Amino acid sequence: MTGPLVDPEDVPAWLQPLVKISGEVGADTFSRFSVPPDASYRPASVLILFGEGPQGPDVLLQRRADTLGSHAGQVAFPGGGAEPGDDGPVGTALREAEEETGVVPSGVQPLAIFPELFVPVSGFAVTPVLAYWRTPSPVHAVDPGETAAVARVPVAELTDPANRFQVRREGFGWKGPAFDVGGLFVWGFTGGLLAMTLSLGGWERDWDHGDVRELDVALAEHQARVDGRQVPEKE
């Protein structure tokens, strides 16, 4: 089942458009990949958790540990593979968020379920769960071996055109949206899902889609800024 889990009128006004449209979009809205018809994939969920902080609406993101064998150092929504005891995609998303970031599930209100999305590189079929953080709780990297950092990132910073561009990987024939904000570099599956979520929510501002950067170069420049090193000027 996809679509709203609550009456849109019962959530904050700034979230209502996103909840309403959740039942009208298909997987092709978010991705060009379809879930395989056979069983050669593993179900997973991610939690797109919006709250209200000092700078207005924000969303919870985490950066994976650099020592992980898969997606090391990448920024992602809390989430992971389904387990037998989970109560569907919502249960998976809440459990993973608690295990990774310390989010207290009782303070989270699930709002909607987006279509299942296939991630070929990992073999996961991921169900995004939209939620509202009615009672925020402190968050942190619960297991440093899995998570390097956890942050509540203001929507205003994510939609700032100065923080947005696209990245491409030479030889892969791929490009997608990216964000460089709050010391985090967001790209790949999470970058695409985040960009479409902001658009569907009506928060997107005009930005330069023609600003396409090589991924390796953009990542290196980002890391140099984070480390306080000088970034070479572009010719």
C-alpha positions, 0 to 999 in steps of 0.5 A: 500500500502506498499513499497517506496514512493519516488525514492530511488536514491533521498534519502541519500545513507545510507538510500537507501537500506532500502527504496529499500527493503521496498517493498520486505518484508512482515509482517512475516519479523517483527513479528510472529503475523498476523492481525486478519481477522475480525475488532477486532483491531484498526489501528495505525502508528509509525514514524521511523524517521532517521536524521543526527546528530553530531554522524552520522545517528540517529533515534528518540525515546521517553520514555512514561510517567511512569503514563500511564495506557498502556506501562508505561515507555516503549521506543517507536517510536512516533506514535499512533492510527489513527483518522478520519481526518488523511491522511492514515498511513503517516498522522497518524504518522506525526500527532502523532509525532508532538503531542508527540515530537514537530517534524515539519511535513514539515521538514520530508520526508516520504520514505516508508511504511512497512507492517501492524503489529499486537500487540496482547497486545494492539489490534493495527494493526500498520503501520510503516512509514519510513521517513527522517528528511530533516530539523530537528526541536527541539524536546521535551516531549510536554505533560509530562503526556504522554511522559517522554523523547525524544531523537535522538539516534545514529545508531552507538550506537544502533548497538554497540554489547555492547549495545545489548542483548535479554530479556525474560519474565518468564512464557510467552515463549517469548524472543526478542531483546533489547537495553540499550543505551543513558539512554534508555531501548528498548524492546518489539514491538519497540525493535523488529521493531528497530532490524529488521530495522537496519538489513534490512538497512545493519547496523547491526553488529555481536552481542551475540544473546546468551546473554539472560537476564530476563526482570525484572532483566535487567530493574532493572539493567538499572534503577540502572545505570540511577539512579547512584546506584551500580548494584549487580555483577552477580554470 
